[in-house]
Amino acid sequence: MSHRPTMNLLALAAGVVAAAAGGELFVRGAVGLAAWARVPAGIIGATVAAFATSSPELSVGVQSAMSGTPAIALGDALGSNVINIACVLGIVLVTGPLVVARRDLRRELGFAVAAPLLTLVTLVDGVLASVEAATLLGVFAGWLALVVNAARKARQSSVDELGTRTRWAALVSAVAGLALLVLAGRLIVVAAKGIGADLGLDPFIVGATFVALGTSTPELATVIISRRRGHVEVGVGTLLGSNVFNNLWIVGVAALIHPIRADVSEVLLAVVACLLALALVTPARTAPMGKVRGVLLLLVAAAYLLGTVLIGV
């Protein structure tokens, strides 16, 4: 038993390393595939990359629901939304400005705002059962159809092609990166849950804080690497897409497996924090997002984490 905290810390460190390596490989592969398929990289970020980086949350959702503790899945999904936007983008903006065109994120921003509000509405009575879960999954399917349709239109109108010479290298890089991101998420989730359990916190609080911080590491790696590679739209698109995946797909799947019961005050705090963060990352028409927004986002993240812990005490 005395070795358990040490093993948790080692798993956490290994997960961070795997996330960094996976983010590098996945961004390289995703951008290469987007160019080969003549699809804007931002759409790849909002779908394929978002699915990849949300795989840890999905793993948590399914496992926690099957074990009869779906509150962990709900806490992780809602907490990850706040951490993804407020903490991840906050860290990135503090280290340097981002320039993203509002038109490139209009659809993703709209759904990223609507998704947590819909989740809140389904939990007004304190229970998210199969009917509400089906509603969330139906809206998710509609969003996915819109994104796929946009990708098809973009492909038809694009003249930019990448030679087949690099197609398979891009595919291998993307798959290898995805595998590392999934591994990273699994290691971090196990470590985060272990640390939370050692501190005696209830399942929702563990999911909304420790597990959410852990499962957001792949998003952080993806955003940092995408900016380094000059493809900011991939990173920001991944964050917004992950929010849609978390609220609609992951919570919906978990609730289909096992009804979710939660205190509305806990859910409300996460939704309000998420909306505040989204308001702060809405791109201006001309000016880039800079350090001031980064600091404000980090304050939102800190207030959310502190508030969630205080509610759970």
LINHU-V688890 format. One record per pair of residues at least 6 apart in sequence whose C-alpha atoms are under 6 Angstrom apart, sorted by the first residue. I is the first residue (numbers start at 0). GAP is how many residues later the second one is. Records with the same first field share a line. If there is no record, write none. Layout:
I=GAP / GAP
//
This chain:
7=183
10=176 / 180
11=176 / 179
14=169 / 172 / 173
17=162 / 166
18=162 / 165 / 199
19=201
21=155 / 158 / 159
22=198 / 199
23=201
24=148 / 152
25=148 / 151
28=141 / 142 / 144 / 145
29=144
30=10
31=138
32=137
33=7
34=126 / 127
35=125 / 126
37=117 / 120 / 123
38=112 / 115 / 116
40=193
41=191 / 192 / 195
44=189 / 192 / 193
45=191 / 192 / 195
48=189
49=188 / 191 / 192
51=126
52=165 / 166
53=188
55=129 / 159
57=192
59=13
60=12 / 193
61=192
63=6
64=189 / 193
69=190
70=133
71=131 / 132 / 135
74=129 / 132 / 133
75=131 / 132 / 135 / 136
76=169
77=192
78=129 / 133
79=132
80=162
81=192
83=132
85=191 / 211 / 212 / 215
86=211 / 214
87=132
89=204 / 207 / 208
92=197 / 198 / 201
93=197 / 200
96=192 / 193
97=190 / 191
98=189
101=181
107=132
111=128 / 131 / 132
114=129 / 132
115=131 / 155
121=10
125=135 / 136
126=133 / 134
127=131 / 132
128=126 / 130
129=126
132=119 / 122 / 123
135=112 / 116
136=111 / 112 / 115
139=108
180=37
184=30
187=26
188=22 / 25
191=18 / 19
195=10
221=13
222=12
225=6 / 9
//
